[in-house]
């Protein structure tokens, strides 16, 4: 078994944050470990939104996936706040959202969600490869003067790689 870190490689199905700084593709702004680039909800108050990203999963049998978001509330003023939670989505199957956590503060904070099985199907992860499942976040912006900022999204995945040896004809040595 091996554990590796994966970063987004493309936008997923949902891109509902209205802002990105700098104005790049959303996946690009959350694929590094700095706060110099981010996506921003910039929505009207009382709005639920989703952002998902594609990852290149090495071929293998997966046993655990940890999703980490680095986020904050832009202003955190007047006792108002926004909420964020992990989100997992598979096209044609549906999605699973974690319970939302309040972003009370304007400090950058890590939020981590551990999935020991596929939360959409409630079964073992099993084999994954390519961009089979999208990961991201569900957010709720409480009011017009607030905004969710997300600067980093990454996965820590534990899996057993598929054998990479060439084909073998039974009875012949390698």
N, C-alpha and C positions, 0 to 999 in steps of 0.2 A: 504494500500500500504506500502511496505517496500523497503528500499534501503540497499544493501549489496555490499561488494567488493569481487570479484572473481579473483583468480590467475590461471595461466595455470596448467593443470594436465597431459598433454601429448603433443607430437609433433603433428602438424596438417599436412595437405596435402603437404604444401610447406616448405622445409627446405633448402634454397639456400645460407645461409651464410656458408662460408667454414671453419670458425674458431669458437671455443668455449673455453673459459678459466674460470675455469679449464675444461678439456675435458669430460664434462658430456653431457647428452641429452640436446638439446637446450632449451626445455621448462623448465627444472630444473634451468638453468642458468639465466633465466629471471623471475623466480617466487618469488624471494625475493626482499627486499628493500635495497640491498647493491650494491656497484659498484665493489665488490670483485669477482663477476662472471658476465659473459656477453657472448653474441654472437658477432662475428666480421665478416664483409662482406668478407674481404681478397680476393677480386675478381680483375680481370683485369679492366683497365680503361674503362669507357663508358658502364658499365654493369648494367642492371636492374635486381633486385632480389626480391624475395618474401619470407617471413617467416610467417607461420600461426601456431596457437596454439589452442588446445582444452581446453574448460572450462566446468565444471559441472554446468549447469544451474539448479537451483531448479525449480521444476514444478510450472508453473504459467503463468499469462498473463502479458507480458512485455510492458512497455510504454516508457522506455528510457534506452539506453546503452551508457555509456561513456568509450571510449578506451583511456588509457594513456600509453605513451611510454616514457622511460627515456633514452636518447641517446646523443651521441656526435660524432664528427669527430675525428679520432685518432690523426692526425697531424695538419690539418688546415694550411698547409704551402704554401708558394708561391702564395697566393690568390686562391688556389684551394680548392674545397669543395665538399662534397657529399650531397645528398638530402634524405629526409625521409617523409613518409606520412602513415596514417592509412590504413589498408586493411581489408576488410570483405569478407569471402568466405564461400559458401555453396556447398558441393559436388553435382554434377549433375545439378546445377543451374548456377553457375558462381561466379564472384567476383566484388567488387567495390573498387577502389582505390581513396583516397583523393588526391588533388593537392599536389605535393611534396614541402616541405619546405627545404631551404638550411640549412645545418649544417655548419655554417661559423666558428665555434669556437670549441675549445677543452674542453669547459666547459660542464659538464653534464647539460642537460636541459630537462624539461618535455614538451611533446607535447600531447595535449588532443583533441579528436574528439568526438563530441556529435551526437548520432543518435536517433532522436525522432521517426523514422520509419526505417524499413528495407531498407538500401540503394541499395540492389540488386534488390528488387522487387518494391520499392517505395510504399509499403503498410505498414499498422500498423504491429508492431512486433507480436502481438498476443501471442499464447501459444508457449513456448519453454520448453524443458527439456533435460537433458543429455548434449551431446556435439553437438547439432543441427547445430550450426553455429561456424565457426572458425574466430578468430580475430588475427591480427598481423600487419605487416608493409610491405610496398613496399619501396624499396630503390634504389638509383642510385648512383653508385660510379664513381666519375668523372675521376680518373686517377689511375695509378698503385701505386703511393706513398700516397694514401689516403685509409681510411677504416672506415666503419660505425661501431660503437660500440653501442649495446643496452643492458642495464643492467636490465631493469625492464619493464614488460608488465602486466597491470591489467585492470579489468573492474569494473566500478561502475554501478550497474544495479538497476533499479526501476521497481518493479513488484507487482502484486497482487497474493499471494500464492493461490494454489488450496486448497479447503477445505480438511482437513486431517481426518475428522470424518469417522467412519466406515459406512457401508451400513445401510440404514434405511428401514424398511418395512413400507409402508404407512399405517397410522392408528394406529401404535404401538408407545408408548412413547420410548424415548431414554433410 
